Amino acid sequence: MKKIEAIIRSEKLSEIRKALLEADILGITVYEVRGKGHQKGLELQFRGRQYNVDLLPKTKIELMVSDKDVEKVVDLVKKIAHTGNIGDGKIMIIPLENIIRIRTGESGDKAI
């Protein structure tokens, strides 16, 4: 079992959610986050004054998947989130020791 975390452009979320549903990946957790990477922020102008915005809004998604679904999910997120521009995001794959569904007590792949 793996936990997949992806930091993506916020406008890509609905496309990714739709594709995950079509791929029969149902569980997802979504966070609105702010961060800075190679993009380094933006220099904006408002009412004649310039200011820097160095923590840009992004969306973080988390999925817990069985080992057999990892490659499918990663390929799907990479394909949809890719624009070719700086700031497309990152995907992290983290091993999970166990998952337990609180309601039923099921664990492992059955709890996903």
Protein Blocks (a to p, Z undefined) as FASTA:
>chain_A
ZZddddddfklmmmmmmmmmmnopabdcddddddddfknpaaddeehiacddfbdcdddd
dddddfklmmmmmmmmmmmmpnoiahibpcdddddfbdcdfknopahjllZZ
